[in-house]
Amino acid sequence: MNQIDYARLDRDDPLAHKRETFELSNDTIYFDGNSLGALPKIVAQTVNETTRQQWGNDLIKSWNQHDWVNLPTTVGAKIARLIGAHNEEVICCDSISVNLFKVICAAISEVGNDHRRVILSTRDNFPTDLYMVQGVESFLGQQRCELKLVDETELVDAIDKNTVAVLATEVNFRTGRKLDLQQLSQAAHSQGALIIADLAHSAGVMPIHLTDWQVDYAVGCTYKYLNAGPGAPAFVYVNQRHHAALKQPLQGWFGHTNPFAFDPSYQAANGIQKMLVGTPPVLSMQAVNAALDCFDDVSMEQVRAKSMQLTQAFQQQMTAHSWSPDFELISPPHAEQRGSQLSYAHPKAYEICQALIERGVIADFRAPNYIRFGFAPLYNQFQEIERAIAILDDIMTTQAYLDPRWQTRLTVT
């Protein structure tokens, strides 16, 4: 195996300067940005200023004075640049789950009928996505909505004249497998169906071209690779060709054409504003707004290139040890086929993960027996891979993962 010069890779890294913009301890190797991004320093500063000055001193005047009222649109436009969308096609609000409920209902409203009622998805999609379809199915009845699940490899061929929409997550949360959204979009449209994309594990870590790919709807997360903080508001995209017919059932006052008229009858706003429901959570929305500034001087092509380098380097180092055959790589073997993570199956995955965390290497566990390593190109360094593998080698060689402390699982794994 060729030796990797990690120090040289870090010196030559065009994104190396970004690490200093995050609050990261040198004692911690953080390979969990695919679950919760690290804290950008500007986010802490912005939330503090919003709390102390805007809320503390300017009080309710801040809705106008500091433009709180337009934060969903302002933030949505920043996200649009990162996902290949027009500014007016994206808005920041609510959670992925709530936004999924809206767009599933919107798709059914637009093309669904007695015969076309299937929402097609994959068995290994993120569970909450499937739960939301099941909720819509229960809400509308199976005459209007029916969930059908297939394997990822069967998704394109399973689209037919009964399909309302294909619900596809671009990067699988367990395996990291990357689906071809452009191909899925073309296949869905050829059958008169729509496509709904979940960008939770791809937004902020790879180039996405929603408008060019003619994706109909998309939802995404801001607290993973966009680094906006735990539970930060999600975003929703609706291709502008659907704006005129767009209908979603959560008709809140911020989705009204004139919220402060306080009209007792709902009149929908124009375009993407229809996806708004209630008052935006200003503190967390300001966190998203600030976190997105981390991407101002980088391209998504640079981010993707480093992401693939990181996963390749880690994968190569994993195979260099006697214990490596005990780890089954469940991610695609080639970097271009996966997102920015590597997932391994191991009978003691949970225990190994906890032993790593105790020694300062933060990864995460997913049931039933997977350990995930997520790489965030804005702040992860190549030399961290070398250090992490050395720690893992010691844990496996000494069997430190068999410590009785790791036999009881924590609530959040």
N, C-alpha and C positions, 0 to 999 in steps of 0.2 A: 504494500500500500504506500502511495506517495505521501510524504510528510506535508502537512499543511502549515504554511507560515502564517499563523493567526495574527501576529503582530503586524506583518506587512499588510494583510487584508484590512486591519483596522486603520492603518496609516493611509491606505489608498481609498478608504471608504468615503464617497461623496456625501454621505449622510452622517458622518462622524460627529459633526458639530451639533446635531440635534439632541444628542444625549444630555448635554448640559442644560437643556431647557426643561428637563424633568427632575423631579425630586426622587432620586434613587440612591440608596446606600451602596457603597462599594463592597459591603459585606453580604449583599444579597444578589443572587443571580435570578432575575425574574423572567421565567419562561411561561408566563400565564397571561400574556396580553390578549390572547384569544378568548379570555373569560372576563377579565377586568384590566383595562389599560392602566398604566402608571399615571401618576399625577403630574401634569404640566405645571411648572411654577406660575405661569401666567393665569392659570385657573384659580389657584389659591389667592393670588393678588386680586383678581377680578371679583370673586365671590366676596372677599373681605371688603372691597370698595363698594360693591352693590349693597352689602348688608349695612355697613357703617355710614356711608355717605348718602347713597341714594335712598335706601329705606330709612336709615336712622335720622338723617337730616331733612331730606327732601320729601319724605313720606309719600302721600298719594299723588303728589305732583309728578312723581317719577314716571307714571304711565305715559305722560306726554313729554316731560322734560328730558327723560332718558330713553324715550321710545320703547318702553317695555311692551306696549300694546302690539308692536310690529315684530317682536322677537321671533315668533314662529316663521314668519316670511323671511326675515333677515337671515336667520340661521339656515333655513331651507335652501336659500340661494347659495350659501357657502358649501353646503353638502352637495348641491347639484353639480358643482364643478368636479367633485371627486367621483361622481358616479355617471358622468356622461349624460347629463340631463340639462334641459333649459331651466333657468331660474324659476319660472312660473309653474314648473311641473313638480316641485318638491316643497314640502312644508314639514316643520318639526313640531311634533305633538304626541301626547299620549305614550303608550307602550307598543311594542311590536304586536302583542296579542290583540289589543283594542284596534289597532290599525288594520290588522288582518281581518277582523270581523267586518270592518267597514268595506274593505275592498272585495271581500268574498261576496258580500251582499250587493255591492255595486256591479260586480260581474254578472251575478244572477239576474239582477234587474235589467241589465243591458241585453244579454243574449240568451238567458235561460228561458225554458218553456217546459211543457209537459214531457217532451221527449229529450230535450237537452238539459240535463240536470246534474251531471256527474262532475264533481270536483276531483280531479285525478292527482294523486301525490304518491310519495314513496314510503315504504314501510319503515325505513330508517330516517325519515324526516324528523326534525326536532319535535318532540311530543306536543309542545304547546300549540304548534301550527296545526297538528291533527286534532287537538282538543277543540280549537276554535271552529274548525269545519264541523266537527261533531255537534258543537253548540248551535251553529247555524242550521244544521240538519234537524236538530230537535226543535229549534225556533220556527222554522218554515215548514217542516214536514218533509218526508222523503219524496213527495211529488214535486218538490221544488229543488231539493238539494240531497245529493247522495255521495258519500265519500267512497272512493275506490282507491285501493292501495296496490302498488306493484313494486318490484325491485327497480333500483336505479337504472339498470341496464335495459329494462323493458319499457321505460317511460315513453320514449318517442313512439314506439310501435303501438302503445296502448291508447293513444289519442284517437278518438273516433267522433262520429256525428252526435254522440250522446254527451260529449264533453263540453261543459261550460268553460272550465278553466283548468290549466295545469298549474299546480302549486308546487314550486320547486325551490329548494334552498341551494344557492350557488355552490357553497362549500359545506359539505357534510360535517356536522358538529363532532361526530365520533371519529370518523376515518380521515377527514380532511379532503376527501375526494371532491374535485371541482367538476361541476356539470357545465355543459355548453349551453348557455342561455340563448345565444343567437340561434343555434340549431333548434332548440326547444320552441322558441318563438315562431320560427318559420313553420315548424311542424304543426304547432297549435293553430296558426292562422290558416294553414292549408285545409284544415278540417272545420274552419269557422269558429274555432274556440279561442280563448284568450289565455294569456300567461300572467301569473302572479309570482314574482321572484322575492325570495327572502335573502337579504344581503348581510345578515347578521355577522357572518364570519368572513366576509369579503370586502365590505366597505372600509376603505382606509388602508388596505394592504395590497390591492391589485387594481389595475385599470379596469373600469367598467364603462360600458357605452350603451346605457339603457335606451336612449332615443334612437341611436343608429341601429340598434338591434330590434327596434320596434316592440320592446317589452311594454305590456299594457299597464301593469301595476307592479309596484315593488314596495317593500317595507324594509327597514334596517335599524340597526342598533348603533347608539353613539357611545356606549360605555366600554366597548371592546377596543378595536383598533383606532377609534376616534378619540379615546382617552378623556371622555367627558365626565366620568365619575359614576359611582355605583347607582344603578337605577335611573340614570339620566334619560330624558325624553327620547323617544325613537323618532323616526321620520317616515314619511309616506310619499311615494311618487305615483303620479297618474299621468300617463301620456296625454299630451294636450288634445289629441284627436277624440278623447273620451270626455273632455270637460263639459261640453254642452249637454250631454245625456247623463252626466254623473249624478247618481243618487245613492245616498247611504243613510241608514236608519237612525243613527245617533245625532239627532237634530238639536244641537246645543246653540246657545246664544252667540258664541264666537263664530259659528258657521252661518249666522244670519247676515243678510246683505247690509243691515244697519243695526248692529248690536245695541247701540245706545239710544235707539228709538223706543226700545222696550215694547215693541208691537206684540200683542198676544198671539198673533198668527205667524207661523214660520214662513219666511221667504228666503230661500237659499242664496248665499253669496255666489259670486262668479268663480269659475275655475277651481283651482286647488284649495281655495279658502273654504270650500264646502266640506273639506275633511276635518276642519276644526270643530271642537265640541265645547269644552269649557275654558275657564280662565287659564292661561299658560302659567306653569310653575316658574316664576321669574328667577329664583336663585339657581335652580338646576339648568334652566334655559341659558342663563348667562354663563354657566360653566361650559355648556356646549359651544356657545358663541366664541368663548376664549380659546377652548381646546382646538378648534378648527384652524386657528391662526398658526398652529404648529406646521401646517401643510403649505403655508404661503410660498415658501422658497424651495419646494421640492416638487418633482413630478411623480405621478403614480408609476411611471415606467421605472424610475430609479428605485422606488420602494419595492416594486415587484422583483427587480433584478437582485437586490440584496436579500429579499425574502428567500428566493430560490437558492442563493449561495449559502445562506444560513442553514436551511434544511438539508442541503446536500452535505455540508461540512459535518453536521451533527450525525446524519445517517452514516457517513463514512467512518466516523470515530466509534459509533456504536458497534460496528462489525469487527473491530480490532481486538476484542476481548474474548476470553474463553467462555464467559457466561452469556455472550450475545445470542447464541442459538435458543436460549430460554425466552427471549423476547421476540414475539411474532409481530413484524411490521404489518399493521392493517391499513396503513395509508398507501396510496399508489407509490410505486417505487421511483417514478420519475417526477422531478420537481414541477414540470409544467402541467402535470395532471392533478396537482393538489394545491390547496391553499397554503397558508403560512404556519402549518403545524405538522407534527409527526405523532402518530398514535401507535402504541405498542400494546399487545395483549400479553399478560403474564399472570399466572395463578395468584401471585402475591402483589398485584399491581397497587392495591391500596396501601399495603404496608410499606412497600418501596417508596411510594410517593410521600408518605408521612416521614420516613427516614430522611429523604432528600430535603424536605421542608425544614426539618430540625437543623440541618446543616447549611441552610441558607440558599438552597436551590428550590425555587417555587415552581412546581408543575401542578397538574391536577389530575384527579381520578374520575373516570366515568364508568358507571355500572355496565356490564357485570365485572369486567376485569381488565379495563383499559387505563393506561397512563398516557396523558397528553402533554406534549411539549409545544407551546405556542411561541412563535418568534415575532417580535415587533421590531421592524427594521429601523424605526426612528430612534430607538434607544438600546436595543441589544447589540452587543459587540461579539466579534468572532472569538476573542480570547476567553469570553465567558463559556463558550462551548468546551474548550479545553479544560477549564477548571471544573465545569459541571460533570464531565465524563470521568475525570479523576475522582471526584467525590462518589459518583455512582459506582465506579470500580471498587472503591474501598467498601462501600455498603454491601455490594454483592459478594466480594471476596470474604469479608468477615461475617456475612449473614446478619448484619446489624438490623435488617428489616424484620427479623424474627423476635425482636424485643416485645415483651408482653404489652407494652404501652400502645402498640399499634394494632392490637387485636379488636379494639372497640372503635367503631366508626363514629366520626363526628357527624353532626346534623348536615352541614354543608360539606360535600366532598369535592 
